[in-house]
Amino acid sequence: MDLDIKKIKEQAIKEIEGVKNSEEWEQIKNKYFSRKSGELAKLLKDIKDVSEDLRPKFGAMANQVKDELEKALDIKMSELKYKGNGNLERDFIDVTLNVEKYKLGHLHPVTQISMELEDIFKSMGFMILDGPELESDYYNFEALNIPSWHPARDTQDTFYIDPLTSSGHDPQLLRTHTSPVQVRAMQKYGAPLRCVVPGRVFRNEATDASHEHTFYQLEGLMIDKDISISNLIAVMKELLSGIFKTEVKVRLRPGYFPFVEPGFELDIQCLICGGKGCPVCKQSGWVELLPCGLVHPNVLKYGGIDPKKYSGFAFGLGLTRLVMMKYKIDDIRLLQSGDLRFLNQF
């Protein structure tokens, strides 16, 4: 037993002197001082098998070796630390340094505006609905009074996923507007009905400062008895004053849309240039914000509602353009760029 203790001590001192970095230092410490498998732990377990009169002697020797090895490890640690060992300096933590706080993400500006609008419309009694982005030709066009031969389809360059009809199924496409949810909502809820539908839409556009192939809309629909254009104007004023927190100049222009009759274009004075003219408003001073009008009787019929008893209005708000107006963004492509330098401003 005497020889075993001396042998462990000599071997451990030799290995400690040869340590070159903090990883080796840690390995040596575990080798000799681990409670379960360490050499010293094994040695102390073996002492119980020694005769009772010799146990105090060997116990004292083992504890002395333990103290000497711990002291040797401390000295080696000091040498590694103060003699410029790179690994240990790398592991060293200065608790007095200022640490950069963990950066949390935040909502995209389009999402922020969408949530603001949802709150405004919920305060007016509107439901918030959603619909599929992969839509059928029937809901995207046919049920909105836009049959296959209608020239209005030419104004919406469409991404068709499965345009073939030879198999007898309805062609699938990426929705070009959120309007398909109008018919889906009427079929599900009937009349009276108040709902808005925020969501992403897709069109095969030539991109520029004011056009993008992927953008966001918010569709609105109100159906009840005796709904008129006055109701439409009142809701639009409440919407714009709520989102811009200021009075916004607007104008209504006659417009043709197959799913409303009569139809209008609602424009707002460009908030980026103040009406003077810029690339966003195409130097006109006005930005086309939303098409609107009274729901066409054919669309009410597709939704299962009797147009002789009920009427309603619908509008489609360009969420992406609304964000550009609110934050004075002069290029729509920035919103889908994923550039954190841009997004972190909001």
Sequence and secondary structure as in RCSB ss.txt:
>XXXX:A:sequence
MDLDIKKIKEQAIKEIEGVKNSEEWEQIKNKYFSRKSGELAKLLKDIKDVSEDLRPKFGAMANQVKDELEKALDI
KMSELKYKGNGNLERDFIDVTLNVEKYKLGHLHPVTQISMELEDIFKSMGFMILDGPELESDYYNFEALNIPSWH
PARDTQDTFYIDPLTSSGHDPQLLRTHTSPVQVRAMQKYGAPLRCVVPGRVFRNEATDASHEHTFYQLEGLMIDK
DISISNLIAVMKELLSGIFKTEVKVRLRPGYFPFVEPGFELDIQCLICGGKGCPVCKQSGWVELLPCGLVHPNVL
KYGGIDPKKYSGFAFGLGLTRLVMMKYKIDDIRLLQSGDLRFLNQF
>XXXX:A:secstr
 HHHHHHHHHHHHHHHHT  SHHHHHHHHHHHH TTT HHHHHHHHHTTS TTTHHHHHHHHHHHHHHHHHHHHH
HHHHHHHTT HHHHHH   TTS           HHHHHHHHHHHHHHHTT EE    SEEEHHHHTGGGT  TT 
GGGGGS   EEE   TTSS  EEE SSSTHHHHHHHHHH SSEEEEEEEEEE     BTTB SEEEEEEEEEEET
T  HHHHHHHHHHHHHHHHSS   EEEEE   TTEEEEEEEEEE TTTTTS  TTTTTSSEEEEEEEEEE HHHH
HHTT  TTT EEEEEEEEHHHHHHHHHT S GGGGGS  HHHHTT 
